[in-house]
Amino acid sequence: MSIDLGNHAGFILGSYIVTILVIAAMIAWVILDHRAQSRRLKQLEERGARRRSERQAPAGTAKPLASRQETGA
């Protein structure tokens, strides 16, 4: 089974190739960026920086919404 692409075969195949390369490059970029961000986060945590979500609220302030929902408050 073969598909007759006619006079536009070069354009059609070229478009598919470019599209595949662009999508592959974007996937690689996301993977590499994730690794770099994970490495940077690990370095920050080793230096003592903590995530905001891990901080305790100062005395007398409202609990985060998630905590209120868990306790039923």
mmCIF file as Biopython writes it, N, C-alpha, C and O atoms, coordinates in Angstrom:
data_model
#
loop_
_atom_site.group_PDB
_atom_site.id
_atom_site.type_symbol
_atom_site.label_atom_id
_atom_site.label_alt_id
_atom_site.label_comp_id
_atom_site.label_asym_id
_atom_site.label_entity_id
_atom_site.label_seq_id
_atom_site.pdbx_PDB_ins_code
_atom_site.Cartn_x
_atom_site.Cartn_y
_atom_site.Cartn_z
_atom_site.occupancy
_atom_site.B_iso_or_equiv
_atom_site.auth_seq_id
_atom_site.auth_asym_id
_atom_site.pdbx_PDB_model_num
ATOM 1   N N  . MET A ? 1  ? 0.844   -1.171 0.000  1.0 0.0 1  A 1 
ATOM 2   C CA . MET A ? 1  ? 0.000   0.000  0.000  1.0 0.0 1  A 1 
ATOM 3   C C  . MET A ? 1  ? 0.889   1.234  0.000  1.0 0.0 1  A 1 
ATOM 4   O O  . MET A ? 1  ? 1.709   1.416  0.900  1.0 0.0 1  A 1 
ATOM 5   N N  . SER A ? 2  ? 0.728   2.068  -0.994 1.0 0.0 2  A 1 
ATOM 6   C CA . SER A ? 2  ? 1.501   3.307  -1.049 1.0 0.0 2  A 1 
ATOM 7   C C  . SER A ? 2  ? 0.551   4.465  -1.302 1.0 0.0 2  A 1 
ATOM 8   O O  . SER A ? 2  ? -0.478  4.326  -1.962 1.0 0.0 2  A 1 
ATOM 9   N N  . ILE A ? 3  ? 0.927   5.594  -0.763 1.0 0.0 3  A 1 
ATOM 10  C CA . ILE A ? 3  ? 0.104   6.793  -0.908 1.0 0.0 3  A 1 
ATOM 11  C C  . ILE A ? 3  ? 0.753   7.685  -1.957 1.0 0.0 3  A 1 
ATOM 12  O O  . ILE A ? 3  ? 1.947   7.973  -1.877 1.0 0.0 3  A 1 
ATOM 13  N N  . ASP A ? 4  ? -0.017  8.115  -2.924 1.0 0.0 4  A 1 
ATOM 14  C CA . ASP A ? 4  ? 0.482   9.005  -3.960 1.0 0.0 4  A 1 
ATOM 15  C C  . ASP A ? 4  ? 0.334   10.444 -3.466 1.0 0.0 4  A 1 
ATOM 16  O O  . ASP A ? 4  ? -0.777  10.965 -3.361 1.0 0.0 4  A 1 
ATOM 17  N N  . LEU A ? 5  ? 1.460   11.072 -3.167 1.0 0.0 5  A 1 
ATOM 18  C CA . LEU A ? 5  ? 1.442   12.442 -2.674 1.0 0.0 5  A 1 
ATOM 19  C C  . LEU A ? 5  ? 1.543   13.465 -3.806 1.0 0.0 5  A 1 
ATOM 20  O O  . LEU A ? 5  ? 1.450   14.670 -3.571 1.0 0.0 5  A 1 
ATOM 21  N N  . GLY A ? 6  ? 1.730   12.992 -5.001 1.0 0.0 6  A 1 
ATOM 22  C CA . GLY A ? 6  ? 1.756   13.870 -6.158 1.0 0.0 6  A 1 
ATOM 23  C C  . GLY A ? 6  ? 2.948   14.814 -6.156 1.0 0.0 6  A 1 
ATOM 24  O O  . GLY A ? 6  ? 4.023   14.492 -5.650 1.0 0.0 6  A 1 
ATOM 25  N N  . ASN A ? 7  ? 2.729   15.978 -6.730 1.0 0.0 7  A 1 
ATOM 26  C CA . ASN A ? 7  ? 3.800   16.968 -6.882 1.0 0.0 7  A 1 
ATOM 27  C C  . ASN A ? 7  ? 4.211   17.596 -5.553 1.0 0.0 7  A 1 
ATOM 28  O O  . ASN A ? 7  ? 5.267   18.223 -5.471 1.0 0.0 7  A 1 
ATOM 29  N N  . HIS A ? 8  ? 3.414   17.441 -4.539 1.0 0.0 8  A 1 
ATOM 30  C CA . HIS A ? 8  ? 3.675   18.102 -3.255 1.0 0.0 8  A 1 
ATOM 31  C C  . HIS A ? 8  ? 4.322   17.180 -2.228 1.0 0.0 8  A 1 
ATOM 32  O O  . HIS A ? 8  ? 4.360   17.514 -1.044 1.0 0.0 8  A 1 
ATOM 33  N N  . ALA A ? 9  ? 4.828   16.031 -2.656 1.0 0.0 9  A 1 
ATOM 34  C CA . ALA A ? 9  ? 5.392   15.044 -1.735 1.0 0.0 9  A 1 
ATOM 35  C C  . ALA A ? 9  ? 6.514   15.632 -0.888 1.0 0.0 9  A 1 
ATOM 36  O O  . ALA A ? 9  ? 6.567   15.392 0.318  1.0 0.0 9  A 1 
ATOM 37  N N  . GLY A ? 10 ? 7.398   16.388 -1.496 1.0 0.0 10 A 1 
ATOM 38  C CA . GLY A ? 10 ? 8.513   16.982 -0.750 1.0 0.0 10 A 1 
ATOM 39  C C  . GLY A ? 10 ? 8.033   17.923 0.341  1.0 0.0 10 A 1 
ATOM 40  O O  . GLY A ? 10 ? 8.544   17.895 1.461  1.0 0.0 10 A 1 
ATOM 41  N N  . PHE A ? 11 ? 7.052   18.755 0.017  1.0 0.0 11 A 1 
ATOM 42  C CA . PHE A ? 11 ? 6.506   19.698 0.994  1.0 0.0 11 A 1 
ATOM 43  C C  . PHE A ? 11 ? 5.810   18.947 2.134  1.0 0.0 11 A 1 
ATOM 44  O O  . PHE A ? 11 ? 5.999   19.277 3.305  1.0 0.0 11 A 1 
ATOM 45  N N  . ILE A ? 12 ? 5.020   17.954 1.793  1.0 0.0 12 A 1 
ATOM 46  C CA . ILE A ? 12 ? 4.268   17.207 2.806  1.0 0.0 12 A 1 
ATOM 47  C C  . ILE A ? 12 ? 5.222   16.449 3.728  1.0 0.0 12 A 1 
ATOM 48  O O  . ILE A ? 12 ? 5.108   16.549 4.950  1.0 0.0 12 A 1 
ATOM 49  N N  . LEU A ? 13 ? 6.150   15.704 3.164  1.0 0.0 13 A 1 
ATOM 50  C CA . LEU A ? 13 ? 7.090   14.944 3.984  1.0 0.0 13 A 1 
ATOM 51  C C  . LEU A ? 13 ? 7.985   15.880 4.799  1.0 0.0 13 A 1 
ATOM 52  O O  . LEU A ? 13 ? 8.280   15.605 5.962  1.0 0.0 13 A 1 
ATOM 53  N N  . GLY A ? 14 ? 8.410   16.973 4.193  1.0 0.0 14 A 1 
ATOM 54  C CA . GLY A ? 14 ? 9.219   17.959 4.914  1.0 0.0 14 A 1 
ATOM 55  C C  . GLY A ? 14 ? 8.470   18.542 6.101  1.0 0.0 14 A 1 
ATOM 56  O O  . GLY A ? 14 ? 9.048   18.741 7.170  1.0 0.0 14 A 1 
ATOM 57  N N  . SER A ? 15 ? 7.201   18.812 5.918  1.0 0.0 15 A 1 
ATOM 58  C CA . SER A ? 15 ? 6.375   19.346 7.007  1.0 0.0 15 A 1 
ATOM 59  C C  . SER A ? 15 ? 6.265   18.352 8.151  1.0 0.0 15 A 1 
ATOM 60  O O  . SER A ? 15 ? 6.371   18.727 9.318  1.0 0.0 15 A 1 
ATOM 61  N N  . TYR A ? 16 ? 6.054   17.089 7.818  1.0 0.0 16 A 1 
ATOM 62  C CA . TYR A ? 16 ? 5.990   16.062 8.861  1.0 0.0 16 A 1 
ATOM 63  C C  . TYR A ? 16 ? 7.318   15.961 9.611  1.0 0.0 16 A 1 
ATOM 64  O O  . TYR A ? 16 ? 7.335   15.874 10.839 1.0 0.0 16 A 1 
ATOM 65  N N  . ILE A ? 17 ? 8.417   15.973 8.880  1.0 0.0 17 A 1 
ATOM 66  C CA . ILE A ? 17 ? 9.742   15.858 9.509  1.0 0.0 17 A 1 
ATOM 67  C C  . ILE A ? 17 ? 10.008  17.037 10.437 1.0 0.0 17 A 1 
ATOM 68  O O  . ILE A ? 17 ? 10.472  16.849 11.561 1.0 0.0 17 A 1 
ATOM 69  N N  . VAL A ? 18 ? 9.716   18.255 9.975  1.0 0.0 18 A 1 
ATOM 70  C CA . VAL A ? 18 ? 9.924   19.444 10.803 1.0 0.0 18 A 1 
ATOM 71  C C  . VAL A ? 18 ? 9.053   19.377 12.054 1.0 0.0 18 A 1 
ATOM 72  O O  . VAL A ? 18 ? 9.514   19.688 13.152 1.0 0.0 18 A 1 
ATOM 73  N N  . THR A ? 19 ? 7.812   18.977 11.891 1.0 0.0 19 A 1 
ATOM 74  C CA . THR A ? 19 ? 6.899   18.878 13.029 1.0 0.0 19 A 1 
ATOM 75  C C  . THR A ? 19 ? 7.402   17.874 14.051 1.0 0.0 19 A 1 
ATOM 76  O O  . THR A ? 19 ? 7.392   18.154 15.249 1.0 0.0 19 A 1 
ATOM 77  N N  . ILE A ? 20 ? 7.839   16.715 13.598 1.0 0.0 20 A 1 
ATOM 78  C CA . ILE A ? 20 ? 8.362   15.691 14.505 1.0 0.0 20 A 1 
ATOM 79  C C  . ILE A ? 20 ? 9.599   16.206 15.236 1.0 0.0 20 A 1 
ATOM 80  O O  . ILE A ? 20 ? 9.745   15.982 16.438 1.0 0.0 20 A 1 
ATOM 81  N N  . LEU A ? 21 ? 10.487  16.892 14.523 1.0 0.0 21 A 1 
ATOM 82  C CA . LEU A ? 21 ? 11.698  17.426 15.154 1.0 0.0 21 A 1 
ATOM 83  C C  . LEU A ? 21 ? 11.374  18.494 16.193 1.0 0.0 21 A 1 
ATOM 84  O O  . LEU A ? 21 ? 11.987  18.521 17.260 1.0 0.0 21 A 1 
ATOM 85  N N  . VAL A ? 22 ? 10.424  19.370 15.897 1.0 0.0 22 A 1 
ATOM 86  C CA . VAL A ? 22 ? 10.048  20.430 16.840 1.0 0.0 22 A 1 
ATOM 87  C C  . VAL A ? 22 ? 9.435   19.819 18.101 1.0 0.0 22 A 1 
ATOM 88  O O  . VAL A ? 22 ? 9.771   20.223 19.214 1.0 0.0 22 A 1 
ATOM 89  N N  . ILE A ? 23 ? 8.543   18.855 17.928 1.0 0.0 23 A 1 
ATOM 90  C CA . ILE A ? 23 ? 7.916   18.219 19.089 1.0 0.0 23 A 1 
ATOM 91  C C  . ILE A ? 23 ? 8.958   17.467 19.917 1.0 0.0 23 A 1 
ATOM 92  O O  . ILE A ? 23 ? 8.924   17.529 21.146 1.0 0.0 23 A 1 
ATOM 93  N N  . ALA A ? 24 ? 9.874   16.763 19.270 1.0 0.0 24 A 1 
ATOM 94  C CA . ALA A ? 24 ? 10.932  16.048 19.987 1.0 0.0 24 A 1 
ATOM 95  C C  . ALA A ? 24 ? 11.821  17.032 20.753 1.0 0.0 24 A 1 
ATOM 96  O O  . ALA A ? 24 ? 12.209  16.763 21.889 1.0 0.0 24 A 1 
ATOM 97  N N  . ALA A ? 25 ? 12.142  18.168 20.133 1.0 0.0 25 A 1 
ATOM 98  C CA . ALA A ? 25 ? 12.964  19.181 20.798 1.0 0.0 25 A 1 
ATOM 99  C C  . ALA A ? 25 ? 12.244  19.760 22.013 1.0 0.0 25 A 1 
ATOM 100 O O  . ALA A ? 25 ? 12.871  19.992 23.046 1.0 0.0 25 A 1 
ATOM 101 N N  . MET A ? 26 ? 10.954  19.992 21.905 1.0 0.0 26 A 1 
ATOM 102 C CA . MET A ? 26 ? 10.188  20.526 23.031 1.0 0.0 26 A 1 
ATOM 103 C C  . MET A ? 26 ? 10.127  19.522 24.179 1.0 0.0 26 A 1 
ATOM 104 O O  . MET A ? 26 ? 10.246  19.905 25.342 1.0 0.0 26 A 1 
ATOM 105 N N  . ILE A ? 27 ? 9.943   18.249 23.863 1.0 0.0 27 A 1 
ATOM 106 C CA . ILE A ? 27 ? 9.922   17.216 24.897 1.0 0.0 27 A 1 
ATOM 107 C C  . ILE A ? 27 ? 11.277  17.149 25.595 1.0 0.0 27 A 1 
ATOM 108 O O  . ILE A ? 27 ? 11.342  17.078 26.822 1.0 0.0 27 A 1 
ATOM 109 N N  . ALA A ? 28 ? 12.363  17.171 24.813 1.0 0.0 28 A 1 
ATOM 110 C CA . ALA A ? 28 ? 13.705  17.138 25.393 1.0 0.0 28 A 1 
ATOM 111 C C  . ALA A ? 28 ? 13.945  18.359 26.274 1.0 0.0 28 A 1 
ATOM 112 O O  . ALA A ? 28 ? 14.542  18.245 27.344 1.0 0.0 28 A 1 
ATOM 113 N N  . TRP A ? 29 ? 13.486  19.520 25.830 1.0 0.0 29 A 1 
ATOM 114 C CA . TRP A ? 29 ? 13.651  20.760 26.587 1.0 0.0 29 A 1 
ATOM 115 C C  . TRP A ? 29 ? 12.939  20.665 27.938 1.0 0.0 29 A 1 
ATOM 116 O O  . TRP A ? 29 ? 13.495  21.067 28.961 1.0 0.0 29 A 1 
ATOM 117 N N  . VAL A ? 30 ? 11.731  20.145 27.947 1.0 0.0 30 A 1 
ATOM 118 C CA . VAL A ? 30 ? 10.976  20.002 29.192 1.0 0.0 30 A 1 
ATOM 119 C C  . VAL A ? 30 ? 11.689  19.032 30.135 1.0 0.0 30 A 1 
ATOM 120 O O  . VAL A ? 30 ? 11.797  19.300 31.331 1.0 0.0 30 A 1 
ATOM 121 N N  . ILE A ? 31 ? 12.171  17.920 29.609 1.0 0.0 31 A 1 
ATOM 122 C CA . ILE A ? 31 ? 12.871  16.939 30.449 1.0 0.0 31 A 1 
ATOM 123 C C  . ILE A ? 31 ? 14.141  17.541 31.032 1.0 0.0 31 A 1 
ATOM 124 O O  . ILE A ? 31 ? 14.400  17.397 32.227 1.0 0.0 31 A 1 
ATOM 125 N N  . LEU A ? 32 ? 14.931  18.210 30.206 1.0 0.0 32 A 1 
ATOM 126 C CA . LEU A ? 32 ? 16.171  18.819 30.687 1.0 0.0 32 A 1 
ATOM 127 C C  . LEU A ? 32 ? 15.894  19.935 31.689 1.0 0.0 32 A 1 
ATOM 128 O O  . LEU A ? 32 ? 16.618  20.069 32.676 1.0 0.0 32 A 1 
ATOM 129 N N  . ASP A ? 33 ? 14.865  20.729 31.454 1.0 0.0 33 A 1 
ATOM 130 C CA . ASP A ? 33 ? 14.520  21.804 32.381 1.0 0.0 33 A 1 
ATOM 131 C C  . ASP A ? 33 ? 14.056  21.225 33.717 1.0 0.0 33 A 1 
ATOM 132 O O  . ASP A ? 33 ? 14.398  21.760 34.772 1.0 0.0 33 A 1 
ATOM 133 N N  . HIS A ? 34 ? 13.289  20.150 33.687 1.0 0.0 34 A 1 
ATOM 134 C CA . HIS A ? 34 ? 12.839  19.508 34.921 1.0 0.0 34 A 1 
ATOM 135 C C  . HIS A ? 34 ? 14.039  19.030 35.736 1.0 0.0 34 A 1 
ATOM 136 O O  . HIS A ? 34 ? 14.078  19.210 36.954 1.0 0.0 34 A 1 
ATOM 137 N N  . ARG A ? 35 ? 15.005  18.427 35.072 1.0 0.0 35 A 1 
ATOM 138 C CA . ARG A ? 35 ? 16.204  17.965 35.772 1.0 0.0 35 A 1 
ATOM 139 C C  . ARG A ? 35 ? 16.965  19.138 36.378 1.0 0.0 35 A 1 
ATOM 140 O O  . ARG A ? 35 ? 17.421  19.058 37.518 1.0 0.0 35 A 1 
ATOM 141 N N  . ALA A ? 36 ? 17.103  20.221 35.627 1.0 0.0 36 A 1 
ATOM 142 C CA . ALA A ? 36 ? 17.817  21.399 36.133 1.0 0.0 36 A 1 
ATOM 143 C C  . ALA A ? 36 ? 17.085  22.012 37.322 1.0 0.0 36 A 1 
ATOM 144 O O  . ALA A ? 36 ? 17.722  22.391 38.305 1.0 0.0 36 A 1 
ATOM 145 N N  . GLN A ? 37 ? 15.765  22.116 37.250 1.0 0.0 37 A 1 
ATOM 146 C CA . GLN A ? 37 ? 14.989  22.686 38.352 1.0 0.0 37 A 1 
ATOM 147 C C  . GLN A ? 37 ? 15.058  21.789 39.587 1.0 0.0 37 A 1 
ATOM 148 O O  . GLN A ? 37 ? 15.155  22.284 40.710 1.0 0.0 37 A 1 
ATOM 149 N N  . SER A ? 38 ? 15.010  20.486 39.385 1.0 0.0 38 A 1 
ATOM 150 C CA . SER A ? 38 ? 15.111  19.551 40.506 1.0 0.0 38 A 1 
ATOM 151 C C  . SER A ? 38 ? 16.476  19.664 41.179 1.0 0.0 38 A 1 
ATOM 152 O O  . SER A ? 38 ? 16.575  19.644 42.406 1.0 0.0 38 A 1 
ATOM 153 N N  . ARG A ? 39 ? 17.527  19.783 40.369 1.0 0.0 39 A 1 
ATOM 154 C CA . ARG A ? 39 ? 18.875  19.948 40.904 1.0 0.0 39 A 1 
ATOM 155 C C  . ARG A ? 39 ? 18.985  21.239 41.709 1.0 0.0 39 A 1 
ATOM 156 O O  . ARG A ? 39 ? 19.560  21.257 42.797 1.0 0.0 39 A 1 
ATOM 157 N N  . ARG A ? 40 ? 18.429  22.318 41.163 1.0 0.0 40 A 1 
ATOM 158 C CA . ARG A ? 40 ? 18.464  23.617 41.841 1.0 0.0 40 A 1 
ATOM 159 C C  . ARG A ? 40 ? 17.679  23.573 43.153 1.0 0.0 40 A 1 
ATOM 160 O O  . ARG A ? 40 ? 18.131  24.113 44.162 1.0 0.0 40 A 1 
ATOM 161 N N  . LEU A ? 41 ? 16.532  22.949 43.144 1.0 0.0 41 A 1 
ATOM 162 C CA . LEU A ? 41 ? 15.729  22.827 44.358 1.0 0.0 41 A 1 
ATOM 163 C C  . LEU A ? 41 ? 16.475  22.026 45.419 1.0 0.0 41 A 1 
ATOM 164 O O  . LEU A ? 41 ? 16.451  22.383 46.597 1.0 0.0 41 A 1 
ATOM 165 N N  . LYS A ? 42 ? 17.134  20.948 45.012 1.0 0.0 42 A 1 
ATOM 166 C CA . LYS A ? 42 ? 17.902  20.146 45.957 1.0 0.0 42 A 1 
ATOM 167 C C  . LYS A ? 42 ? 19.027  20.974 46.571 1.0 0.0 42 A 1 
ATOM 168 O O  . LYS A ? 42 ? 19.278  20.888 47.773 1.0 0.0 42 A 1 
ATOM 169 N N  . GLN A ? 43 ? 19.707  21.779 45.746 1.0 0.0 43 A 1 
ATOM 170 C CA . GLN A ? 43 ? 20.778  22.638 46.262 1.0 0.0 43 A 1 
ATOM 171 C C  . GLN A ? 43 ? 20.234  23.641 47.277 1.0 0.0 43 A 1 
ATOM 172 O O  . GLN A ? 43 ? 20.840  23.861 48.325 1.0 0.0 43 A 1 
ATOM 173 N N  . LEU A ? 44 ? 19.108  24.239 46.968 1.0 0.0 44 A 1 
ATOM 174 C CA . LEU A ? 44 ? 18.512  25.204 47.889 1.0 0.0 44 A 1 
ATOM 175 C C  . LEU A ? 44 ? 18.123  24.538 49.206 1.0 0.0 44 A 1 
ATOM 176 O O  . LEU A ? 44 ? 18.357  25.098 50.277 1.0 0.0 44 A 1 
ATOM 177 N N  . GLU A ? 45 ? 17.534  23.351 49.134 1.0 0.0 45 A 1 
ATOM 178 C CA . GLU A ? 45 ? 17.133  22.644 50.345 1.0 0.0 45 A 1 
ATOM 179 C C  . GLU A ? 45 ? 18.348  22.246 51.171 1.0 0.0 45 A 1 
ATOM 180 O O  . GLU A ? 45 ? 18.285  22.263 52.401 1.0 0.0 45 A 1 
ATOM 181 N N  . GLU A ? 46 ? 19.455  21.886 50.520 1.0 0.0 46 A 1 
ATOM 182 C CA . GLU A ? 46 ? 20.676  21.536 51.245 1.0 0.0 46 A 1 
ATOM 183 C C  . GLU A ? 46 ? 21.254  22.753 51.969 1.0 0.0 46 A 1 
ATOM 184 O O  . GLU A ? 46 ? 21.885  22.607 53.015 1.0 0.0 46 A 1 
ATOM 185 N N  . ARG A ? 47 ? 21.041  23.953 51.418 1.0 0.0 47 A 1 
ATOM 186 C CA . ARG A ? 47 ? 21.520  25.184 52.053 1.0 0.0 47 A 1 
ATOM 187 C C  . ARG A ? 47 ? 20.574  25.670 53.146 1.0 0.0 47 A 1 
ATOM 188 O O  . ARG A ? 47 ? 20.862  26.661 53.817 1.0 0.0 47 A 1 
ATOM 189 N N  . GLY A ? 48 ? 19.462  24.991 53.330 1.0 0.0 48 A 1 
ATOM 190 C CA . GLY A ? 48 ? 18.559  25.347 54.414 1.0 0.0 48 A 1 
ATOM 191 C C  . GLY A ? 48 ? 17.287  26.031 53.977 1.0 0.0 48 A 1 
ATOM 192 O O  . GLY A ? 48 ? 16.427  26.301 54.816 1.0 0.0 48 A 1 
ATOM 193 N N  . ALA A ? 49 ? 17.132  26.319 52.720 1.0 0.0 49 A 1 
ATOM 194 C CA . ALA A ? 49 ? 15.898  26.945 52.239 1.0 0.0 49 A 1 
ATOM 195 C C  . ALA A ? 49 ? 14.784  25.906 52.285 1.0 0.0 49 A 1 
ATOM 196 O O  . ALA A ? 49 ? 15.000  24.740 51.955 1.0 0.0 49 A 1 
ATOM 197 N N  . ARG A ? 50 ? 13.624  26.322 52.685 1.0 0.0 50 A 1 
ATOM 198 C CA . ARG A ? 50 ? 12.480  25.425 52.761 1.0 0.0 50 A 1 
ATOM 199 C C  . ARG A ? 50 ? 11.350  25.957 51.904 1.0 0.0 50 A 1 
ATOM 200 O O  . ARG A ? 50 ? 11.296  27.143 51.580 1.0 0.0 50 A 1 
ATOM 201 N N  . ARG A ? 51 ? 10.459  25.067 51.547 1.0 0.0 51 A 1 
ATOM 202 C CA . ARG A ? 51 ? 9.299   25.457 50.742 1.0 0.0 51 A 1 
ATOM 203 C C  . ARG A ? 51 ? 8.304   26.191 51.616 1.0 0.0 51 A 1 
ATOM 204 O O  . ARG A ? 51 ? 8.173   25.894 52.803 1.0 0.0 51 A 1 
ATOM 205 N N  . ARG A ? 52 ? 7.611   27.142 51.036 1.0 0.0 52 A 1 
ATOM 206 C CA . ARG A ? 52 ? 6.615   27.902 51.788 1.0 0.0 52 A 1 
ATOM 207 C C  . ARG A ? 52 ? 5.526   27.002 52.348 1.0 0.0 52 A 1 
ATOM 208 O O  . ARG A ? 52 ? 5.000   27.257 53.432 1.0 0.0 52 A 1 
ATOM 209 N N  . SER A ? 53 ? 5.191   25.963 51.621 1.0 0.0 53 A 1 
ATOM 210 C CA . SER A ? 53 ? 4.117   25.081 52.071 1.0 0.0 53 A 1 
ATOM 211 C C  . SER A ? 53 ? 4.506   24.296 53.325 1.0 0.0 53 A 1 
ATOM 212 O O  . SER A ? 53 ? 3.637   23.756 54.009 1.0 0.0 53 A 1 
ATOM 213 N N  . GLU A ? 54 ? 5.806   24.229 53.632 1.0 0.0 54 A 1 
ATOM 214 C CA . GLU A ? 54 ? 6.261   23.497 54.811 1.0 0.0 54 A 1 
ATOM 215 C C  . GLU A ? 54 ? 6.355   24.392 56.046 1.0 0.0 54 A 1 
ATOM 216 O O  . GLU A ? 54 ? 6.515   23.883 57.156 1.0 0.0 54 A 1 
ATOM 217 N N  . ARG A ? 55 ? 6.261   25.698 55.880 1.0 0.0 55 A 1 
ATOM 218 C CA . ARG A ? 55 ? 6.404   26.616 57.002 1.0 0.0 55 A 1 
ATOM 219 C C  . ARG A ? 55 ? 5.202   26.524 57.934 1.0 0.0 55 A 1 
ATOM 220 O O  . ARG A ? 55 ? 4.077   26.274 57.502 1.0 0.0 55 A 1 
ATOM 221 N N  . GLN A ? 56 ? 5.460   26.727 59.200 1.0 0.0 56 A 1 
ATOM 222 C CA . GLN A ? 56 ? 4.397   26.766 60.197 1.0 0.0 56 A 1 
ATOM 223 C C  . GLN A ? 56 ? 3.856   28.190 60.268 1.0 0.0 56 A 1 
ATOM 224 O O  . GLN A ? 56 ? 4.620   29.153 60.195 1.0 0.0 56 A 1 
ATOM 225 N N  . ALA A ? 57 ? 2.558   28.320 60.408 1.0 0.0 57 A 1 
ATOM 226 C CA . ALA A ? 57 ? 1.938   29.642 60.527 1.0 0.0 57 A 1 
ATOM 227 C C  . ALA A ? 57 ? 2.274   30.223 61.897 1.0 0.0 57 A 1 
ATOM 228 O O  . ALA A ? 57 ? 2.293   29.491 62.887 1.0 0.0 57 A 1 
ATOM 229 N N  . PRO A ? 58 ? 2.543   31.536 61.969 1.0 0.0 58 A 1 
ATOM 230 C CA . PRO A ? 58 ? 2.814   32.168 63.263 1.0 0.0 58 A 1 
ATOM 231 C C  . PRO A ? 58 ? 1.605   32.024 64.188 1.0 0.0 58 A 1 
ATOM 232 O O  . PRO A ? 58 ? 0.469   31.891 63.731 1.0 0.0 58 A 1 
ATOM 233 N N  . ALA A ? 59 ? 1.866   32.051 65.480 1.0 0.0 59 A 1 
ATOM 234 C CA . ALA A ? 59 ? 0.800   31.902 66.468 1.0 0.0 59 A 1 
ATOM 235 C C  . ALA A ? 59 ? -0.252  32.982 66.281 1.0 0.0 59 A 1 
ATOM 236 O O  . ALA A ? 59 ? 0.078   34.143 66.036 1.0 0.0 59 A 1 
ATOM 237 N N  . GLY A ? 60 ? -1.507  32.604 66.397 1.0 0.0 60 A 1 
ATOM 238 C CA . GLY A ? 60 ? -2.600  33.557 66.295 1.0 0.0 60 A 1 
ATOM 239 C C  . GLY A ? 60 ? -3.090  33.817 64.885 1.0 0.0 60 A 1 
ATOM 240 O O  . GLY A ? 60 ? -3.993  34.631 64.690 1.0 0.0 60 A 1 
ATOM 241 N N  . THR A ? 61 ? -2.513  33.141 63.889 1.0 0.0 61 A 1 
ATOM 242 C CA . THR A ? 61 ? -2.974  33.329 62.513 1.0 0.0 61 A 1 
ATOM 243 C C  . THR A ? 61 ? -3.862  32.162 62.118 1.0 0.0 61 A 1 
ATOM 244 O O  . THR A ? 61 ? -3.854  31.109 62.757 1.0 0.0 61 A 1 
ATOM 245 N N  . ALA A ? 62 ? -4.612  32.363 61.074 1.0 0.0 62 A 1 
ATOM 246 C CA . ALA A ? 62 ? -5.538  31.329 60.602 1.0 0.0 62 A 1 
ATOM 247 C C  . ALA A ? 62 ? -4.762  30.153 60.037 1.0 0.0 62 A 1 
ATOM 248 O O  . ALA A ? 62 ? -3.661  30.313 59.510 1.0 0.0 62 A 1 
ATOM 249 N N  . LYS A ? 63 ? -5.347  28.972 60.154 1.0 0.0 63 A 1 
ATOM 250 C CA . LYS A ? 63 ? -4.753  27.783 59.572 1.0 0.0 63 A 1 
ATOM 251 C C  . LYS A ? 63 ? -4.951  27.819 58.064 1.0 0.0 63 A 1 
ATOM 252 O O  . LYS A ? 63 ? -5.909  28.422 57.579 1.0 0.0 63 A 1 
ATOM 253 N N  . PRO A ? 64 ? -4.046  27.175 57.312 1.0 0.0 64 A 1 
ATOM 254 C CA . PRO A ? 64 ? -4.269  27.072 55.869 1.0 0.0 64 A 1 
ATOM 255 C C  . PRO A ? 64 ? -5.573  26.343 55.581 1.0 0.0 64 A 1 
ATOM 256 O O  . PRO A ? 64 ? -6.034  25.548 56.400 1.0 0.0 64 A 1 
ATOM 257 N N  . LEU A ? 65 ? -6.153  26.600 54.454 1.0 0.0 65 A 1 
ATOM 258 C CA . LEU A ? 65 ? -7.439  26.023 54.083 1.0 0.0 65 A 1 
ATOM 259 C C  . LEU A ? 65 ? -7.408  24.497 54.166 1.0 0.0 65 A 1 
ATOM 260 O O  . LEU A ? 65 ? -8.367  23.889 54.643 1.0 0.0 65 A 1 
ATOM 261 N N  . ALA A ? 66 ? -6.321  23.870 53.709 1.0 0.0 66 A 1 
ATOM 262 C CA . ALA A ? 66 ? -6.233  22.414 53.730 1.0 0.0 66 A 1 
ATOM 263 C C  . ALA A ? 66 ? -6.338  21.897 55.163 1.0 0.0 66 A 1 
ATOM 264 O O  . ALA A ? 66 ? -6.998  20.885 55.402 1.0 0.0 66 A 1 
ATOM 265 N N  . SER A ? 67 ? -5.703  22.568 56.113 1.0 0.0 67 A 1 
ATOM 266 C CA . SER A ? 67 ? -5.762  22.137 57.511 1.0 0.0 67 A 1 
ATOM 267 C C  . SER A ? 67 ? -7.177  22.281 58.069 1.0 0.0 67 A 1 
ATOM 268 O O  . SER A ? 67 ? -7.633  21.428 58.830 1.0 0.0 67 A 1 
ATOM 269 N N  . ARG A ? 68 ? -7.864  23.344 57.700 1.0 0.0 68 A 1 
ATOM 270 C CA . ARG A ? 68 ? -9.227  23.549 58.178 1.0 0.0 68 A 1 
ATOM 271 C C  . ARG A ? 68 ? -10.145 22.478 57.648 1.0 0.0 68 A 1 
ATOM 272 O O  . ARG A ? 68 ? -11.037 22.020 58.363 1.0 0.0 68 A 1 
ATOM 273 N N  . GLN A ? 69 ? -9.948  22.070 56.416 1.0 0.0 69 A 1 
ATOM 274 C CA . GLN A ? 69 ? -10.812 21.068 55.821 1.0 0.0 69 A 1 
ATOM 275 C C  . GLN A ? 69 ? -10.585 19.702 56.469 1.0 0.0 69 A 1 
ATOM 276 O O  . GLN A ? 69 ? -11.535 18.941 56.654 1.0 0.0 69 A 1 
ATOM 277 N N  . GLU A ? 70 ? -9.328  19.385 56.815 1.0 0.0 70 A 1 
ATOM 278 C CA . GLU A ? 70 ? -9.022  18.102 57.424 1.0 0.0 70 A 1 
ATOM 279 C C  . GLU A ? 70 ? -9.632  17.981 58.810 1.0 0.0 70 A 1 
ATOM 280 O O  . GLU A ? 70 ? -10.092 16.908 59.200 1.0 0.0 70 A 1 
ATOM 281 N N  . THR A ? 71 ? -9.638  19.084 59.558 1.0 0.0 71 A 1 
ATOM 282 C CA . THR A ? 71 ? -10.155 19.038 60.937 1.0 0.0 71 A 1 
ATOM 283 C C  . THR A ? 71 ? -11.633 19.318 60.999 1.0 0.0 71 A 1 
ATOM 284 O O  . THR A ? 71 ? -12.257 19.134 62.045 1.0 0.0 71 A 1 
ATOM 285 N N  . GLY A ? 72 ? -12.203 19.758 59.900 1.0 0.0 72 A 1 
ATOM 286 C CA . GLY A ? 72 ? -13.626 20.067 59.884 1.0 0.0 72 A 1 
ATOM 287 C C  . GLY A ? 72 ? -13.943 21.453 60.411 1.0 0.0 72 A 1 
ATOM 288 O O  . GLY A ? 72 ? -15.111 21.777 60.627 1.0 0.0 72 A 1 
ATOM 289 N N  . ALA A ? 73 ? -12.917 22.284 60.624 1.0 0.0 73 A 1 
ATOM 290 C CA . ALA A ? 73 ? -13.131 23.639 61.154 1.0 0.0 73 A 1 
ATOM 291 C C  . ALA A ? 73 ? -13.573 24.586 60.066 1.0 0.0 73 A 1 
ATOM 292 O O  . ALA A ? 73 ? -13.799 25.767 60.330 1.0 0.0 73 A 1 
#
